[in-house]
Amino acid sequence: MNPVIIESIDQEGRGIAHADGKVIFIEGALIGEHVTYSSYRKKTSFEMAQVADILKPSFMRVEPKCPHFGVCGGCSMQHLDQRVQVAVKQRILEENLARIGKVKPETILRPLHGLPWGYRQRARLSVRHVVKKGKTLVGFHEKRSSFVADMSRCEILPPKISGLIPLLAQLIEGLSIRERLPQVEVACGNDVDVLLLRIMEPLTVSDEAALRAFADTHDIQFWLQTKGPETVVPFHPLNAPALTYTLPEFGVEMPFAPTEFTQVNHVLNRVMVHHALRLLDPQPGERVADFFCGLGNFTLPIARSGAQVLGIEGSAALVKRAMQNAAHNGLDKYSLSLRGRGGVGVEFKAMNLFEIDEAALAQLGSFDKWLIDPPRDGAMELVKAIAPETAPGRIVYVSCNPATLARDTEVLVQVKGYTLKAAGVMNMFPQTSHVESIAVFDKTSI
């Protein structure tokens, strides 16, 4: 096969080349490299491939830290220098804004960095007993496969959890329900590390004893889940500390359940919240909306500023948890009135933000500023619902998908009269192709 030259890198971290009139997306290839490749999917106009040989390596190439890189589907950029990873993600953001949003930010924000390794405080590991190997595997899926990677460790998990992977596999191998335990969720907090087992059959007395011994030996807490999220319960030890993370700058402690959404990278989450609030600049007396508020990750810090904030979330269960977290931090309505601040500091409301329209948005009243932190689907219906009488002066948009951010940006800038003042990336998921970003919009016209 004739070698090709890699021209750029796509959003999934694959090298892009051209050959025989086709675009070739090549896993494991970097810009400027001369490589040969092996295709695993061929279409009329493109092919998906993986590197066969690297004939001329890039100066950006580094030795992957994890021995499972290339087989495990959890990471796609370990072979790329850390600084270049961030530069690639910044380019992806800018290209999406230009191509889809048809706009360029007035200012490019400095990228936000965190720990490159051992940062992932939440993860979902698959479990499978493999008869041919005569053992149980615990880990992430292999690339492009439903098979579970045969892993001895994971460099992006905290070292303690990484070290437990082979021991956990041995534990599950000895359980009576090893064929009926498909998943282990990891949730690490300030004072406790939780392993949530998804079980499809009841544990035996012997199984329970094995789990208790493992938890006591390795200082973790087991939780169990038999069906939906409502069936999640702690198993052992029952007197373990609560699962929490903190935002020390704002004096906020956030309790959460193992299945509830929190940012996987606690260190960078602190940096992100600080950065977002600096850009939002909430002032005492202002009214602020926090859309897709979740547990209150931004809502409660905003309330600390003295602004009145309304957190809106589609899940009634999350709204209930957010209200509990506000009370836990002394930010509920009653405690604020006792302090004599006046008005309601923080409130929460359940609302389907994917079906919101102008009338529903108007019922919430007017706000000085918005913070938006949607899932990957973005916030299209919300931004379309903005009317002159509901338009905030500033919007800070936290995004986990540059394509939907760019799509929503086009509506905000081209239709709703906003200017994209600044945008930049946050490397929330080092070693992966995931792009997290933040953008600031100011109202400049009607």
KETI-300575 format. One record per residue (C-alpha): residue in one letter; x, y, z. Coordinates in steps of 0.05 Angstrom, whole numbers, padded with zeros to 5 digits, always signed. Layout:
N
AXYZ/...
END
This chain:
446
M+00000+00000+00000/N+00026+00069-00018/P+00040+00115+00042/V-00003+00176+00055/I+00013+00242+00089/I-00032+00263+00147/E-00060+00332+00134/S-00100+00346+00197/I-00135+00313+00257/D-00210+00306+00263/Q-00255+00314+00323/E-00244+00241+00345/G-00169+00248+00344/R-00160+00211+00278/G-00110+00232+00225/I-00140+00256+00159/A-00108+00241+00092/H-00130+00235+00019/A-00119+00176-00027/D-00151+00154-00092/G-00202+00210-00089/K-00225+00190-00019/V-00218+00220+00051/I-00182+00170+00096/F-00192+00175+00171/I-00134+00139+00205/E-00133+00122+00279/G-00066+00132+00312/A-00038+00179+00259/L-00015+00251+00271/I-00007+00313+00229/G+00053+00311+00182/E+00065+00237+00190/H+00078+00190+00131/V+00040+00126+00145/T+00011+00064+00114/Y-00058+00042+00139/S-00107-00015+00143/S-00179+00001+00128/Y-00235-00030+00168/R-00293+00007+00135/K-00298+00029+00063/K-00349+00076+00032/T-00353+00111-00036/S-00323+00177-00012/F-00285+00157+00051/E-00251+00102+00090/M-00241+00088+00164/A-00173+00059+00179/Q-00119+00047+00231/V-00044+00058+00225/A-00005-00001+00198/D+00065+00030+00197/I+00092+00099+00214/L+00145+00114+00162/K+00159+00185+00185/P+00136+00202+00256/S+00114+00270+00279/F+00154+00311+00329/M+00087+00315+00368/R+00086+00239+00379/V+00099+00214+00449/E+00101+00145+00480/P+00032+00127+00508/K+00034+00117+00583/C-00019+00062+00585/P+00000-00008+00560/H-00072-00017+00537/F-00073+00044+00491/G-00095+00025+00422/V-00137-00033+00446/C-00179+00000+00500/G-00231+00048+00472/G-00226+00096+00531/C-00170+00141+00504/S-00152+00164+00434/M-00097+00217+00444/Q-00045+00187+00490/H+00005+00186+00432/L-00002+00262+00425/D+00037+00313+00466/Q-00007+00344+00521/R+00001+00415+00495/V-00016+00394+00425/Q-00078+00357+00450/V-00105+00423+00477/A-00086+00460+00413/V-00123+00408+00371/K-00185+00416+00414/Q-00181+00492+00408/R-00176+00486+00332/I-00237+00439+00332/L-00277+00490+00372/E-00257+00548+00326/E-00271+00508+00263/N-00341+00488+00288/L-00357+00560+00306/A-00334+00584+00237/R-00365+00529+00196/I-00431+00517+00233/G-00440+00582+00273/K-00411+00627+00218/V-00377+00669+00271/K-00309+00682+00302/P-00300+00699+00376/E-00275+00769+00390/T-00227+00737+00441/I-00198+00667+00447/L-00197+00648+00520/R-00135+00616+00549/P-00147+00540+00554/L-00162+00512+00622/H-00118+00454+00644/G-00120+00403+00700/L-00085+00338+00717/P-00065+00298+00655/W-00069+00231+00691/G-00110+00200+00747/Y-00164+00253+00740/R-00226+00211+00726/Q-00268+00209+00789/R-00327+00176+00755/A-00327+00118+00706/R-00370+00061+00682/L-00332-00005+00675/S-00360-00065+00639/V-00355-00136+00667/R-00353-00200+00627/H-00335-00272+00644/V-00296-00299+00585/V-00298-00374+00582/K-00241-00380+00531/K-00195-00340+00577/G-00221-00374+00639/K-00229-00309+00676/T-00272-00248+00687/L-00252-00181+00655/V-00266-00113+00685/G-00252-00051+00643/F-00273-00007+00585/H-00295-00035+00518/E-00244-00047+00464/K-00243+00002+00406/R-00302-00008+00359/S-00322-00071+00397/S-00370-00097+00450/F-00313-00139+00479/V-00284-00117+00546/A-00211-00099+00544/D-00165-00144+00585/M-00138-00089+00631/S-00090-00091+00689/R-00095-00016+00703/C-00122+00050+00676/E-00078+00112+00677/I-00136+00163+00675/L-00170+00133+00736/P-00145+00152+00806/P-00086+00107+00824/K-00125+00072+00879/I-00182+00053+00833/S-00135+00034+00777/G-00099-00014+00823/L-00164-00047+00842/I-00183-00068+00771/P-00149-00137+00771/L-00169-00149+00844/L-00241-00131+00828/A-00240-00179+00769/Q-00216-00234+00815/L-00270-00217+00866/I-00326-00220+00814/E-00297-00285+00785/G-00311-00318+00852/L-00383-00293+00859/S-00442-00338+00844/I-00472-00284+00800/R-00410-00268+00758/E-00451-00280+00695/R-00505-00233+00720/L-00462-00173+00740/P-00451-00133+00676/Q-00426-00067+00703/V-00388-00030+00757/E-00394+00045+00765/V-00339+00084+00799/A-00355+00147+00839/C-00300+00179+00880/G-00315+00232+00931/N-00276+00273+00981/D-00280+00221+01036/V-00303+00156+01004/D-00293+00116+00940/V-00356+00080+00917/L-00362+00019+00872/L-00433+00009+00848/L-00448-00062+00825/R-00505-00072+00775/I-00533-00140+00794/M-00586-00179+00756/E-00595-00233+00809/P-00594-00231+00886/L-00528-00242+00921/T-00517-00305+00961/V-00493-00304+01034/S-00424-00323+01009/D-00425-00267+00957/E-00444-00217+01011/A-00387-00239+01056/A-00337-00233+00999/L-00360-00162+00982/R-00356-00141+01055/A-00285-00169+01062/F-00263-00134+00998/A-00292-00067+01019/D-00260-00071+01088/T-00192-00092+01060/H-00189-00038+01005/D-00226+00018+01041/I-00282+00027+00991/Q-00358+00026+00997/F-00401-00021+00955/W-00470+00001+00930/L-00518-00044+00893/Q-00567-00031+00836/T-00618-00084+00816/K-00660-00045+00765/G-00668+00030+00751/P-00633+00087+00788/E-00687+00086+00841/T-00662+00017+00864/V-00591+00043+00881/V-00575+00029+00954/P-00511+00027+00997/F-00489-00043+01016/H-00425-00041+01058/P-00402-00007+01100/L-00466+00029+01118/N-00430+00078+01163/A-00384+00104+01108/P-00378+00180+01098/A-00426+00212+01049/L-00405+00217+00976/T-00389+00290+00964/Y-00346+00338+00924/T-00329+00409+00944/L-00321+00479+00913/P-00277+00510+00968/E-00273+00578+00936/F-00348+00586+00946/G-00355+00547+01011/V-00398+00494+00977/E-00402+00420+00992/M-00443+00378+00943/P-00470+00311+00966/F-00488+00265+00908/A-00510+00193+00894/P-00465+00146+00852/T-00513+00149+00792/E-00524+00224+00793/F-00488+00266+00742/T-00427+00304+00765/Q-00365+00326+00727/V-00315+00269+00724/N-00256+00315+00735/H-00264+00347+00804/V-00200+00388+00800/L-00218+00420+00733/N-00290+00428+00755/R-00266+00476+00808/V-00226+00515+00756/M-00286+00515+00709/V-00335+00541+00760/H-00286+00596+00780/H-00276+00615+00707/A-00350+00613+00690/L-00369+00658+00748/R-00314+00707+00732/L-00342+00712+00662/L-00414+00715+00685/D-00397+00767+00739/P-00461+00760+00780/Q-00474+00820+00824/P-00516+00829+00887/G-00588+00844+00868/E-00583+00815+00797/R-00629+00759+00776/V-00593+00701+00743/A-00619+00638+00710/D-00579+00573+00711/F-00607+00528+00657/F-00593+00453+00659/C-00570+00464+00731/G-00564+00392+00753/L-00545+00386+00826/G-00530+00461+00830/N-00457+00459+00809/F-00461+00531+00784/T-00526+00552+00819/L-00500+00551+00890/P-00435+00589+00874/I-00476+00641+00838/A-00520+00648+00900/R-00458+00661+00942/S-00448+00725+00901/G-00512+00754+00930/A-00549+00749+00863/Q-00618+00718+00862/V-00612+00654+00821/L-00663+00606+00792/G-00638+00536+00774/I-00678+00501+00720/E-00670+00427+00705/G-00712+00375+00667/S-00707+00321+00720/A-00752+00329+00781/A-00705+00282+00819/L-00645+00327+00805/V-00685+00388+00825/K-00701+00355+00891/R-00628+00339+00901/A-00608+00410+00883/M-00656+00437+00934/Q-00627+00391+00987/N-00557+00414+00968/A-00578+00487+00975/A-00605+00472+01045/H-00541+00432+01062/N-00500+00494+01046/G-00546+00543+01081/L-00570+00573+01016/D-00643+00554+01018/K-00698+00607+01020/Y-00710+00602+01095/S-00637+00609+01116/L-00627+00669+01070/S-00686+00706+01099/L-00658+00694+01169/R-00593+00727+01149/G-00631+00788+01127/R-00607+00788+01055/G-00678+00799+01030/G-00710+00765+00971/V-00700+00693+00950/G-00627+00675+00942/V-00636+00609+00905/E-00695+00571+00878/F-00703+00511+00832/K-00755+00491+00781/A-00767+00428+00740/M-00779+00444+00666/N-00768+00407+00601/L-00717+00453+00568/F-00718+00413+00503/E-00791+00433+00491/I-00791+00503+00520/D-00821+00560+00478/E-00827+00636+00484/A-00890+00632+00527/A-00860+00583+00577/L-00796+00622+00581/A-00834+00688+00592/Q-00868+00656+00652/L-00801+00652+00687/G-00794+00728+00684/S-00735+00769+00663/F-00662+00756+00681/D-00600+00799+00678/K-00556+00740+00660/W-00560+00667+00640/L-00513+00609+00651/I-00527+00549+00605/D-00494+00481+00615/P-00533+00432+00570/P-00518+00359+00553/R-00489+00341+00485/D-00555+00357+00450/G-00545+00430+00465/A-00598+00483+00480/M-00630+00498+00413/E-00703+00506+00437/L-00681+00549+00495/V-00641+00599+00453/K-00697+00600+00400/A-00746+00619+00455/I-00709+00683+00473/A-00753+00744+00460/P-00734+00817+00469/E-00770+00820+00536/T-00734+00757+00561/A-00665+00769+00531/P-00611+00772+00585/G-00553+00820+00577/R-00501+00765+00582/I-00501+00690+00570/V-00445+00644+00592/Y-00451+00577+00555/V-00414+00516+00580/S-00412+00462+00527/C-00391+00389+00521/N-00403+00387+00446/P-00372+00440+00400/A-00420+00423+00343/T-00483+00439+00383/L-00450+00499+00414/A-00435+00525+00344/R-00506+00510+00321/D-00536+00548+00380/T-00485+00604+00370/E-00512+00617+00300/V-00582+00628+00329/L-00556+00673+00384/V-00513+00716+00338/Q-00551+00716+00272/V-00622+00716+00299/K-00623+00740+00371/G-00574+00798+00367/Y-00517+00773+00410/T-00442+00781+00400/L-00395+00723+00414/K-00347+00760+00459/A-00301+00701+00477/A-00294+00626+00472/G-00242+00574+00493/V-00232+00502+00511/M-00227+00467+00579/N-00187+00402+00578/M-00236+00365+00622/F-00218+00297+00591/P-00142+00294+00577/Q-00119+00237+00532/T-00188+00234+00499/S-00218+00271+00440/H-00275+00299+00482/V-00279+00375+00475/E-00308+00416+00532/S-00313+00491+00521/I-00341+00556+00547/A-00368+00616+00509/V-00392+00686+00528/F-00447+00724+00492/D-00467+00796+00503/K-00532+00827+00478/T-00515+00880+00428/S-00577+00889+00385/I-00652+00874+00380/
END
